[in-house]
């Protein structure tokens, strides 16, 4: 005979868990694991809390359908809504894992079509950089050459720059996927020149401040944190509105492929763990196709006489 009392107790416990409990649980989990996107969780739950309020957990699946509709009516981007529901789903997974809820409700899903196919050419990158302050311009060029993420470069310390062995290092746990990464720059004079310029600026700033400066990218010793407004203004002045900083990462992937760097090496330099992700970044445009056809035609050569006959 089924244990009806146990089932009722399970439903009671599930109803007792609130959206705030789920938020605290997920934030604790992120903090304990030193995830860098804790702020995204807080931002997502600010919207989730306002809608779900004191709704029982076992009703979240049904209510999530209306949540999607409401957020769309507020002109929230589908990718934003999906991220919010993903955070809620992760919190529910934790609650289920720890036995706080007997059944994990299935949340609504939303289709997202936001794959970007933009990469900056050398000319366009320089046009934007020309309208940026020198320190931010150095950051942009480094991102264009290495393909490293904005957060990785903004958090780059001089302890991660080995000038003797001429290589950049990101320690495990400091990247988006948690894996460490190395970018040798000894054979890359252009990147080496940028880093040497940053070192000279750091020494000058240290003499003025009287203390050590940890960050590679700084403004007179103060770490660069946000330059969104400067980037948008530079794009506008260059007549290149619509580009985002992350497009520099796509540019690096494209340039690595065009340079003939083996795929495994390019993925290691950029920090991509799977081929599917790398393929989304290594954009192939019409010019690449033209080069490919030219190489193909050169290899095939002129038709033989036997074929002409």
Phi and psi in degrees as GROMACS dihedral restraints (atoms count N, CA, C in turn):
[ dihedral_restraints ]
;  ai    aj    ak    al  type     phi  dphi    fc
    3     4     5     6     1   -62.7    20    10
    4     5     6     7     1   149.0    20    10
    6     7     8     9     1   -84.5    20    10
    7     8     9    10     1    86.6    20    10
    9    10    11    12     1   -68.0    20    10
   10    11    12    13     1   -32.8    20    10
   12    13    14    15     1   -65.1    20    10
   13    14    15    16     1   -40.2    20    10
   15    16    17    18     1   -63.3    20    10
   16    17    18    19     1   -40.7    20    10
   18    19    20    21     1   -65.1    20    10
   19    20    21    22     1   -40.1    20    10
   21    22    23    24     1   -65.2    20    10
   22    23    24    25     1   -38.9    20    10
   24    25    26    27     1   -63.5    20    10
   25    26    27    28     1   -39.2    20    10
   27    28    29    30     1   -63.4    20    10
   28    29    30    31     1   -42.1    20    10
   30    31    32    33     1   -66.7    20    10
   31    32    33    34     1   -35.9    20    10
   33    34    35    36     1   -65.1    20    10
   34    35    36    37     1   -43.3    20    10
   36    37    38    39     1   -64.3    20    10
   37    38    39    40     1   -39.2    20    10
   39    40    41    42     1   -65.5    20    10
   40    41    42    43     1   -38.3    20    10
   42    43    44    45     1   -69.4    20    10
   43    44    45    46     1   -25.1    20    10
   45    46    47    48     1   -76.0    20    10
   46    47    48    49     1   -20.8    20    10
   48    49    50    51     1   -77.0    20    10
   49    50    51    52     1   127.3    20    10
   51    52    53    54     1  -104.9    20    10
   52    53    54    55     1   168.5    20    10
   54    55    56    57     1   -63.2    20    10
   55    56    57    58     1   -32.3    20    10
   57    58    59    60     1   -68.4    20    10
   58    59    60    61     1   -35.6    20    10
   60    61    62    63     1   -63.0    20    10
   61    62    63    64     1   -42.7    20    10
   63    64    65    66     1   -64.4    20    10
   64    65    66    67     1   -40.3    20    10
   66    67    68    69     1   -63.1    20    10
   67    68    69    70     1   -48.0    20    10
   69    70    71    72     1   -60.6    20    10
   70    71    72    73     1   -40.3    20    10
   72    73    74    75     1   -62.3    20    10
   73    74    75    76     1   -45.0    20    10
   75    76    77    78     1   -70.1    20    10
   76    77    78    79     1   -39.8    20    10
   78    79    80    81     1   -63.6    20    10
   79    80    81    82     1   -39.7    20    10
   81    82    83    84     1   -63.2    20    10
   82    83    84    85     1   -41.7    20    10
   84    85    86    87     1   -62.7    20    10
   85    86    87    88     1   -44.2    20    10
   87    88    89    90     1   -65.9    20    10
   88    89    90    91     1   -42.2    20    10
   90    91    92    93     1   -66.2    20    10
   91    92    93    94     1   -42.5    20    10
   93    94    95    96     1   -63.6    20    10
   94    95    96    97     1   -33.5    20    10
   96    97    98    99     1   -94.9    20    10
   97    98    99   100     1     4.3    20    10
   99   100   101   102     1    57.1    20    10
  100   101   102   103     1    38.3    20    10
  102   103   104   105     1   -70.3    20    10
  103   104   105   106     1   144.0    20    10
  105   106   107   108     1   -85.3    20    10
  106   107   108   109     1    -9.2    20    10
  108   109   110   111     1  -104.8    20    10
  109   110   111   112     1    30.9    20    10
  111   112   113   114     1   -57.8    20    10
  112   113   114   115     1   -36.4    20    10
  114   115   116   117     1   -62.2    20    10
  115   116   117   118     1   -30.9    20    10
  117   118   119   120     1   -66.6    20    10
  118   119   120   121     1   -37.2    20    10
  120   121   122   123     1   -63.1    20    10
  121   122   123   124     1   -47.8    20    10
  123   124   125   126     1   -60.3    20    10
  124   125   126   127     1   -41.4    20    10
  126   127   128   129     1   -66.9    20    10
  127   128   129   130     1   -42.0    20    10
  129   130   131   132     1   -63.3    20    10
  130   131   132   133     1   -44.0    20    10
  132   133   134   135     1   -73.4    20    10
  133   134   135   136     1   -18.1    20    10
  135   136   137   138     1   -63.5    20    10
  136   137   138   139     1   -34.0    20    10
  138   139   140   141     1   -81.0    20    10
  139   140   141   142     1   -41.0    20    10
  141   142   143   144     1   -62.9    20    10
  142   143   144   145     1   -41.2    20    10
  144   145   146   147     1   -63.6    20    10
  145   146   147   148     1   -42.0    20    10
  147   148   149   150     1   -65.7    20    10
  148   149   150   151     1   -25.4    20    10
  150   151   152   153     1   -94.5    20    10
  151   152   153   154     1   -52.0    20    10
  153   154   155   156     1   -78.2    20    10
  154   155   156   157     1   -26.9    20    10
  156   157   158   159     1    47.3    20    10
  157   158   159   160     1  -118.0    20    10
  159   160   161   162     1  -102.0    20    10
  160   161   162   163     1    25.0    20    10
  162   163   164   165     1   -63.5    20    10
  163   164   165   166     1   138.4    20    10
  165   166   167   168     1   -61.1    20    10
  166   167   168   169     1   147.3    20    10
  168   169   170   171     1   -60.0    20    10
  169   170   171   172     1   -36.5    20    10
  171   172   173   174     1   -70.8    20    10
  172   173   174   175     1    -5.6    20    10
  174   175   176   177     1  -102.2    20    10
  175   176   177   178     1    -3.9    20    10
  177   178   179   180     1   -64.3    20    10
  178   179   180   181     1   -34.0    20    10
  180   181   182   183     1   -61.4    20    10
  181   182   183   184     1   -49.1    20    10
  183   184   185   186     1   -65.9    20    10
  184   185   186   187     1   -43.6    20    10
  186   187   188   189     1   -70.1    20    10
  187   188   189   190     1   -24.2    20    10
  189   190   191   192     1   -64.4    20    10
  190   191   192   193     1   -25.5    20    10
  192   193   194   195     1   -65.0    20    10
  193   194   195   196     1   -45.4    20    10
  195   196   197   198     1   -68.9    20    10
  196   197   198   199     1   -30.6    20    10
  198   199   200   201     1   -62.0    20    10
  199   200   201   202     1   -43.9    20    10
  201   202   203   204     1   -59.4    20    10
  202   203   204   205     1   -45.3    20    10
  204   205   206   207     1   -62.4    20    10
  205   206   207   208     1   -41.7    20    10
  207   208   209   210     1   -65.6    20    10
  208   209   210   211     1   -44.4    20    10
  210   211   212   213     1   -66.0    20    10
  211   212   213   214     1   -35.2    20    10
  213   214   215   216     1   -65.4    20    10
  214   215   216   217     1   -37.6    20    10
  216   217   218   219     1   -66.4    20    10
  217   218   219   220     1   -23.4    20    10
  219   220   221   222     1   -87.4    20    10
  220   221   222   223     1     6.5    20    10
  222   223   224   225     1    65.0    20    10
  223   224   225   226     1    30.1    20    10
  225   226   227   228     1   -74.6    20    10
  226   227   228   229     1   142.2    20    10
  228   229   230   231     1   -67.8    20    10
  229   230   231   232     1   142.1    20    10
  231   232   233   234     1   -53.6    20    10
  232   233   234   235     1   -38.0    20    10
  234   235   236   237     1   -64.5    20    10
  235   236   237   238     1   -35.2    20    10
  237   238   239   240     1   -66.6    20    10
  238   239   240   241     1   -44.3    20    10
  240   241   242   243     1   -62.8    20    10
  241   242   243   244     1   -43.5    20    10
  243   244   245   246     1   -61.3    20    10
  244   245   246   247     1   -40.2    20    10
  246   247   248   249     1   -64.1    20    10
  247   248   249   250     1   -39.8    20    10
  249   250   251   252     1   -62.9    20    10
  250   251   252   253     1   -45.1    20    10
  252   253   254   255     1   -69.4    20    10
  253   254   255   256     1   -31.4    20    10
  255   256   257   258     1   -64.2    20    10
  256   257   258   259     1   -42.3    20    10
  258   259   260   261     1   -63.3    20    10
  259   260   261   262     1   -41.3    20    10
  261   262   263   264     1   -64.2    20    10
  262   263   264   265     1   -42.5    20    10
  264   265   266   267     1   -61.7    20    10
  265   266   267   268     1   -39.5    20    10
  267   268   269   270     1   -64.0    20    10
  268   269   270   271     1   -40.9    20    10
  270   271   272   273     1   -63.6    20    10
  271   272   273   274     1   -40.4    20    10
  273   274   275   276     1   -65.7    20    10
  274   275   276   277     1   -36.6    20    10
  276   277   278   279     1   -61.5    20    10
  277   278   279   280     1   -43.1    20    10
  279   280   281   282     1   -63.4    20    10
  280   281   282   283     1   -43.4    20    10
  282   283   284   285     1   -62.2    20    10
  283   284   285   286     1   -39.4    20    10
  285   286   287   288     1   -68.9    20    10
  286   287   288   289     1   -40.3    20    10
  288   289   290   291     1   -60.7    20    10
  289   290   291   292     1   -38.8    20    10
  291   292   293   294     1   -89.8    20    10
  292   293   294   295     1     8.7    20    10
  294   295   296   297     1    73.9    20    10
  295   296   297   298     1    19.4    20    10
  297   298   299   300     1   -82.6    20    10
  298   299   300   301     1   -22.8    20    10
  300   301   302   303     1  -133.9    20    10
  301   302   303   304     1   139.7    20    10
  303   304   305   306     1   -75.6    20    10
  304   305   306   307     1   -31.4    20    10
  306   307   308   309     1  -134.6    20    10
  307   308   309   310     1   131.1    20    10
  309   310   311   312     1   -88.6    20    10
  310   311   312   313     1   114.8    20    10
  312   313   314   315     1   -65.6    20    10
  313   314   315   316     1   147.3    20    10
  315   316   317   318     1   -88.5    20    10
  316   317   318   319     1   124.0    20    10
  318   319   320   321     1   -90.1    20    10
  319   320   321   322     1   158.9    20    10
  321   322   323   324     1   -65.9    20    10
  322   323   324   325     1   157.5    20    10
  324   325   326   327     1  -120.9    20    10
  325   326   327   328     1   162.1    20    10
  327   328   329   330     1  -140.9    20    10
  328   329   330   331     1   135.2    20    10
  330   331   332   333     1   -78.7    20    10
  331   332   333   334     1   134.9    20    10
  333   334   335   336     1  -121.7    20    10
  334   335   336   337     1   127.0    20    10
  336   337   338   339     1  -125.3    20    10
  337   338   339   340     1    81.2    20    10
  339   340   341   342     1  -131.6    20    10
  340   341   342   343     1    25.2    20    10
  342   343   344   345     1   -65.2    20    10
  343   344   345   346     1   122.6    20    10
  345   346   347   348     1   -87.9    20    10
  346   347   348   349     1   143.2    20    10
  348   349   350   351     1  -123.5    20    10
  349   350   351   352     1    36.1    20    10
  351   352   353   354     1  -106.8    20    10
  352   353   354   355     1   135.0    20    10
  354   355   356   357     1  -138.7    20    10
  355   356   357   358     1   147.6    20    10
  357   358   359   360     1   -94.0    20    10
  358   359   360   361     1   130.1    20    10
  360   361   362   363     1   -73.6    20    10
  361   362   363   364     1   166.9    20    10
  363   364   365   366     1   -57.0    20    10
  364   365   366   367     1   -44.6    20    10
  366   367   368   369     1   -62.4    20    10
  367   368   369   370     1   -43.3    20    10
  369   370   371   372     1   -71.2    20    10
  370   371   372   373     1   -38.2    20    10
  372   373   374   375     1   -60.7    20    10
  373   374   375   376     1   -45.1    20    10
  375   376   377   378     1   -66.2    20    10
  376   377   378   379     1   -35.0    20    10
  378   379   380   381     1   -64.2    20    10
  379   380   381   382     1   -39.8    20    10
  381   382   383   384     1   -71.1    20    10
  382   383   384   385     1   -45.1    20    10
  384   385   386   387     1   -61.2    20    10
  385   386   387   388     1   -30.0    20    10
  387   388   389   390     1   -64.0    20    10
  388   389   390   391     1   -21.9    20    10
  390   391   392   393     1  -101.9    20    10
  391   392   393   394     1    11.3    20    10
  393   394   395   396     1  -107.9    20    10
  394   395   396   397     1   153.2    20    10
  396   397   398   399     1   -58.2    20    10
  397   398   399   400     1   151.9    20    10
  399   400   401   402     1   -54.3    20    10
  400   401   402   403     1   -41.4    20    10
  402   403   404   405     1   -66.5    20    10
  403   404   405   406     1   -40.4    20    10
  405   406   407   408     1   -72.4    20    10
  406   407   408   409     1   -33.5    20    10
  408   409   410   411     1   -61.8    20    10
  409   410   411   412     1   -39.9    20    10
  411   412   413   414     1   -61.9    20    10
  412   413   414   415     1   -40.2    20    10
  414   415   416   417     1   -63.2    20    10
  415   416   417   418     1   -43.8    20    10
  417   418   419   420     1   -63.4    20    10
  418   419   420   421     1   -43.9    20    10
  420   421   422   423     1   -66.2    20    10
  421   422   423   424     1   -38.0    20    10
  423   424   425   426     1   -64.2    20    10
  424   425   426   427     1   -40.4    20    10
  426   427   428   429     1   -64.7    20    10
  427   428   429   430     1   -38.4    20    10
  429   430   431   432     1   -66.1    20    10
  430   431   432   433     1   -35.6    20    10
  432   433   434   435     1   -83.9    20    10
  433   434   435   436     1   -35.8    20    10
  435   436   437   438     1   -97.8    20    10
  436   437   438   439     1   -28.7    20    10
  438   439   440   441     1    78.2    20    10
  439   440   441   442     1     9.4    20    10
  441   442   443   444     1   -75.1    20    10
  442   443   444   445     1   151.6    20    10
  444   445   446   447     1   -67.5    20    10
  445   446   447   448     1   156.8    20    10
  447   448   449   450     1   -58.3    20    10
  448   449   450   451     1   -46.0    20    10
  450   451   452   453     1   -62.9    20    10
  451   452   453   454     1   -34.4    20    10
  453   454   455   456     1   -68.3    20    10
  454   455   456   457     1   -39.6    20    10
  456   457   458   459     1   -76.4    20    10
  457   458   459   460     1   -39.3    20    10
  459   460   461   462     1   -64.6    20    10
  460   461   462   463     1   -30.3    20    10
  462   463   464   465     1   -93.0    20    10
  463   464   465   466     1     5.4    20    10
  465   466   467   468     1   -72.0    20    10
  466   467   468   469     1   124.3    20    10
  468   469   470   471     1  -104.0    20    10
  469   470   471   472     1   160.6    20    10
  471   472   473   474     1   -66.2    20    10
  472   473   474   475     1   -20.9    20    10
  474   475   476   477     1   -67.5    20    10
  475   476   477   478     1   -16.0    20    10
  477   478   479   480     1   -96.8    20    10
  478   479   480   481     1     3.9    20    10
  480   481   482   483     1  -112.4    20    10
  481   482   483   484     1   113.2    20    10
  483   484   485   486     1  -100.0    20    10
  484   485   486   487     1   100.3    20    10
  486   487   488   489     1   -74.5    20    10
  487   488   489   490     1   -22.8    20    10
  489   490   491   492     1   -72.9    20    10
  490   491   492   493     1   -49.3    20    10
  492   493   494   495     1   -89.7    20    10
  493   494   495   496     1    -1.8    20    10
  495   496   497   498     1    53.6    20    10
  496   497   498   499     1    63.4    20    10
  498   499   500   501     1  -152.0    20    10
  499   500   501   502     1   150.4    20    10
  501   502   503   504     1  -100.5    20    10
  502   503   504   505     1   145.0    20    10
  504   505   506   507     1  -133.1    20    10
  505   506   507   508     1   139.8    20    10
  507   508   509   510     1  -119.1    20    10
  508   509   510   511     1   122.3    20    10
  510   511   512   513     1   -72.3    20    10
  511   512   513   514     1   152.3    20    10
  513   514   515   516     1   -55.8    20    10
  514   515   516   517     1   137.5    20    10
  516   517   518   519     1    94.3    20    10
  517   518   519   520     1   -10.3    20    10
  519   520   521   522     1  -101.4    20    10
  520   521   522   523     1    -4.0    20    10
  522   523   524   525     1  -107.0    20    10
  523   524   525   526     1   170.9    20    10
  525   526   527   528     1   -61.7    20    10
  526   527   528   529     1   -41.6    20    10
  528   529   530   531     1   -94.0    20    10
  529   530   531   532     1     2.4    20    10
  531   532   533   534     1    86.4    20    10
  532   533   534   535     1    -8.7    20    10
  534   535   536   537     1   -90.1    20    10
  535   536   537   538     1   148.0    20    10
  537   538   539   540     1   -74.6    20    10
  538   539   540   541     1   169.2    20    10
  540   541   542   543     1  -154.6    20    10
  541   542   543   544     1   150.9    20    10
  543   544   545   546     1  -132.6    20    10
  544   545   546   547     1   140.1    20    10
  546   547   548   549     1  -132.4    20    10
  547   548   549   550     1    98.9    20    10
  549   550   551   552     1   -67.1    20    10
  550   551   552   553     1   133.3    20    10
  552   553   554   555     1  -120.1    20    10
  553   554   555   556     1     5.8    20    10
  555   556   557   558     1   -61.7    20    10
  556   557   558   559     1   -33.1    20    10
  558   559   560   561     1   -96.2    20    10
  559   560   561   562     1    14.9    20    10
  561   562   563   564     1  -126.7    20    10
  562   563   564   565     1    78.9    20    10
  564   565   566   567     1   -52.6    20    10
  565   566   567   568     1   -36.5    20    10
  567   568   569   570     1   -65.9    20    10
  568   569   570   571     1   -44.2    20    10
  570   571   572   573     1   -69.2    20    10
  571   572   573   574     1   -38.7    20    10
  573   574   575   576     1   -60.6    20    10
  574   575   576   577     1   -38.8    20    10
  576   577   578   579     1   -64.4    20    10
  577   578   579   580     1   -39.3    20    10
  579   580   581   582     1   -64.2    20    10
  580   581   582   583     1   -45.1    20    10
  582   583   584   585     1   -66.8    20    10
  583   584   585   586     1   -36.5    20    10
  585   586   587   588     1   -66.9    20    10
  586   587   588   589     1   -36.6    20    10
  588   589   590   591     1   -65.6    20    10
  589   590   591   592     1   -40.4    20    10
  591   592   593   594     1   -63.9    20    10
  592   593   594   595     1   -36.9    20    10
  594   595   596   597     1   -66.6    20    10
  595   596   597   598     1   -41.1    20    10
  597   598   599   600     1   -64.2    20    10
  598   599   600   601     1   -41.0    20    10
  600   601   602   603     1   -65.9    20    10
  601   602   603   604     1   -34.6    20    10
  603   604   605   606     1   -66.9    20    10
  604   605   606   607     1   -43.8    20    10
  606   607   608   609     1   -62.6    20    10
  607   608   609   610     1   -41.3    20    10
  609   610   611   612     1   -63.6    20    10
  610   611   612   613     1   -42.6    20    10
  612   613   614   615     1   -67.5    20    10
  613   614   615   616     1   -36.1    20    10
  615   616   617   618     1   -65.6    20    10
  616   617   618   619     1   -37.3    20    10
  618   619   620   621     1   -65.2    20    10
  619   620   621   622     1   -33.5    20    10
  621   622   623   624     1   -77.5    20    10
  622   623   624   625     1   -30.6    20    10
  624   625   626   627     1   -95.9    20    10
  625   626   627   628     1   -21.6    20    10
  627   628   629   630     1    75.3    20    10
  628   629   630   631     1    20.3    20    10
  630   631   632   633     1  -151.0    20    10
  631   632   633   634     1   167.5    20    10
  633   634   635   636     1   -75.0    20    10
  634   635   636   637     1   146.5    20    10
  636   637   638   639     1  -113.9    20    10
  637   638   639   640     1   119.6    20    10
  639   640   641   642     1   -80.5    20    10
  640   641   642   643     1   -38.5    20    10
  642   643   644   645     1   -80.4    20    10
  643   644   645   646     1   142.8    20    10
  645   646   647   648     1   -72.2    20    10
  646   647   648   649     1   -40.7    20    10
  648   649   650   651     1  -107.3    20    10
  649   650   651   652     1   112.5    20    10
  651   652   653   654     1  -149.4    20    10
  652   653   654   655     1   164.6    20    10
  654   655   656   657     1  -113.9    20    10
  655   656   657   658     1   104.9    20    10
  657   658   659   660     1    50.9    20    10
  658   659   660   661     1    41.1    20    10
  660   661   662   663     1    96.0    20    10
  661   662   663   664     1   -17.7    20    10
  663   664   665   666     1   -92.5    20    10
  664   665   666   667     1   125.2    20    10
  666   667   668   669     1   -56.1    20    10
  667   668   669   670     1   138.8    20    10
  669   670   671   672     1   -72.7    20    10
  670   671   672   673     1   124.7    20    10
  672   673   674   675     1  -110.5    20    10
  673   674   675   676     1   -51.9    20    10
  675   676   677   678     1  -138.1    20    10
  676   677   678   679     1   133.4    20    10
  678   679   680   681     1  -142.0    20    10
  679   680   681   682     1    27.4    20    10
  681   682   683   684     1   -57.8    20    10
  682   683   684   685     1   -45.8    20    10
  684   685   686   687     1   -64.1    20    10
  685   686   687   688     1   -41.6    20    10
  687   688   689   690     1   -64.3    20    10
  688   689   690   691     1   -39.0    20    10
  690   691   692   693     1   -64.6    20    10
  691   692   693   694     1   -47.1    20    10
  693   694   695   696     1   -63.2    20    10
  694   695   696   697     1   -41.0    20    10
  696   697   698   699     1   -65.2    20    10
  697   698   699   700     1   -40.1    20    10
  699   700   701   702     1   -64.9    20    10
  700   701   702   703     1   -41.5    20    10
  702   703   704   705     1   -63.1    20    10
  703   704   705   706     1   -40.9    20    10
  705   706   707   708     1   -64.8    20    10
  706   707   708   709     1   -45.0    20    10
  708   709   710   711     1   -66.7    20    10
  709   710   711   712     1   -29.1    20    10
  711   712   713   714     1   -85.6    20    10
  712   713   714   715     1    -2.6    20    10
  714   715   716   717     1    71.7    20    10
  715   716   717   718     1    29.6    20    10
  717   718   719   720     1  -128.5    20    10
  718   719   720   721     1    46.6    20    10
  720   721   722   723     1   -65.1    20    10
  721   722   723   724     1   147.6    20    10
  723   724   725   726     1   106.1    20    10
  724   725   726   727     1   -14.2    20    10
  726   727   728   729     1   -83.0    20    10
  727   728   729   730     1   146.3    20    10
  729   730   731   732     1  -120.3    20    10
  730   731   732   733     1   161.8    20    10
  732   733   734   735     1   -57.7    20    10
  733   734   735   736     1   -35.8    20    10
  735   736   737   738     1   -65.2    20    10
  736   737   738   739     1   -18.3    20    10
  738   739   740   741     1   -63.5    20    10
  739   740   741   742     1   -22.2    20    10
  741   742   743   744     1   -65.0    20    10
  742   743   744   745     1   -31.7    20    10
  744   745   746   747     1   -68.2    20    10
  745   746   747   748     1   -39.5    20    10
  747   748   749   750     1   -65.1    20    10
  748   749   750   751     1   -37.0    20    10
  750   751   752   753     1   -61.8    20    10
  751   752   753   754     1   -43.6    20    10
  753   754   755   756     1   -63.6    20    10
  754   755   756   757     1   -41.2    20    10
  756   757   758   759     1   -61.8    20    10
  757   758   759   760     1   -43.3    20    10
  759   760   761   762     1   -63.7    20    10
  760   761   762   763     1   -43.2    20    10
  762   763   764   765     1   -67.1    20    10
  763   764   765   766     1   -36.6    20    10
  765   766   767   768     1   -63.3    20    10
  766   767   768   769     1   -43.5    20    10
  768   769   770   771     1   -64.6    20    10
  769   770   771   772     1   -44.3    20    10
  771   772   773   774     1   -64.1    20    10
  772   773   774   775     1   -29.5    20    10
  774   775   776   777     1   -79.8    20    10
  775   776   777   778     1    -3.8    20    10
  777   778   779   780     1    82.6    20    10
  778   779   780   781     1    15.4    20    10
  780   781   782   783     1   -68.2    20    10
  781   782   783   784     1   129.4    20    10
  783   784   785   786     1   -53.6    20    10
  784   785   786   787     1   144.5    20    10
  786   787   788   789     1   -55.4    20    10
  787   788   789   790     1   -44.4    20    10
  789   790   791   792     1   -60.8    20    10
  790   791   792   793     1   -38.6    20    10
  792   793   794   795     1   -69.5    20    10
  793   794   795   796     1   -42.3    20    10
  795   796   797   798     1   -62.5    20    10
  796   797   798   799     1   -42.2    20    10
  798   799   800   801     1   -63.1    20    10
  799   800   801   802     1   -39.6    20    10
  801   802   803   804     1   -67.4    20    10
  802   803   804   805     1   -39.3    20    10
  804   805   806   807     1   -67.1    20    10
  805   806   807   808     1   -36.8    20    10
  807   808   809   810     1   -86.4    20    10
  808   809   810   811     1   -21.1    20    10
  810   811   812   813     1    88.5    20    10
  811   812   813   814     1    25.0    20    10
  813   814   815   816     1   -89.2    20    10
  814   815   816   817     1   131.7    20    10
  816   817   818   819     1   -93.7    20    10
  817   818   819   820     1   -22.1    20    10
  819   820   821   822     1  -127.2    20    10
  820   821   822   823     1   151.9    20    10
  822   823   824   825     1   -66.2    20    10
  823   824   825   826     1   -36.0    20    10
  825   826   827   828     1   -62.4    20    10
  826   827   828   829     1   -40.2    20    10
  828   829   830   831     1   -68.5    20    10
  829   830   831   832     1   -44.4    20    10
  831   832   833   834     1   -59.5    20    10
  832   833   834   835     1   -39.6    20    10
  834   835   836   837     1   -63.0    20    10
  835   836   837   838     1   -29.4    20    10
  837   838   839   840     1   -70.4    20    10
  838   839   840   841     1   -24.5    20    10
  840   841   842   843     1   -93.4    20    10
  841   842   843   844     1   -35.3    20    10
  843   844   845   846     1   -78.9    20    10
  844   845   846   847     1    73.3    20    10
  846   847   848   849     1   -67.1    20    10
  847   848   849   850     1   133.3    20    10
  849   850   851   852     1  -105.9    20    10
  850   851   852   853     1   117.1    20    10
  852   853   854   855     1  -105.8    20    10
  853   854   855   856     1  -176.3    20    10
  855   856   857   858     1   -63.2    20    10
  856   857   858   859     1   -34.8    20    10
  858   859   860   861     1   -64.7    20    10
  859   860   861   862     1   -38.6    20    10
  861   862   863   864     1   -62.7    20    10
  862   863   864   865     1   -40.6    20    10
  864   865   866   867     1   -63.9    20    10
  865   866   867   868     1   -39.2    20    10
  867   868   869   870     1   -62.1    20    10
  868   869   870   871     1   -44.8    20    10
  870   871   872   873     1   -62.2    20    10
  871   872   873   874     1   -40.7    20    10
  873   874   875   876     1   -62.7    20    10
  874   875   876   877     1   -43.9    20    10
  876   877   878   879     1   -64.9    20    10
  877   878   879   880     1   -37.7    20    10
  879   880   881   882     1   -63.3    20    10
  880   881   882   883     1   -43.1    20    10
  882   883   884   885     1   -66.2    20    10
  883   884   885   886     1   -39.0    20    10
  885   886   887   888     1   -63.2    20    10
  886   887   888   889     1   -44.8    20    10
  888   889   890   891     1   -63.9    20    10
  889   890   891   892     1   -38.9    20    10
  891   892   893   894     1   -64.7    20    10
  892   893   894   895     1   -39.3    20    10
  894   895   896   897     1   -68.7    20    10
  895   896   897   898     1   -40.4    20    10
  897   898   899   900     1   -73.8    20    10
  898   899   900   901     1   -30.8    20    10
  900   901   902   903     1    67.7    20    10
  901   902   903   904     1  -168.1    20    10
  903   904   905   906     1   -75.9    20    10
  904   905   906   907     1   150.1    20    10
  906   907   908   909     1   -64.9    20    10
  907   908   909   910     1   146.8    20    10
  909   910   911   912     1   -73.5    20    10
  910   911   912   913     1   162.5    20    10
  912   913   914   915     1   -64.3    20    10
  913   914   915   916     1   -33.9    20    10
  915   916   917   918     1   -63.8    20    10
  916   917   918   919     1   -32.1    20    10
  918   919   920   921     1   -77.0    20    10
  919   920   921   922     1   -32.1    20    10
  921   922   923   924     1   -71.6    20    10
  922   923   924   925     1   -29.5    20    10
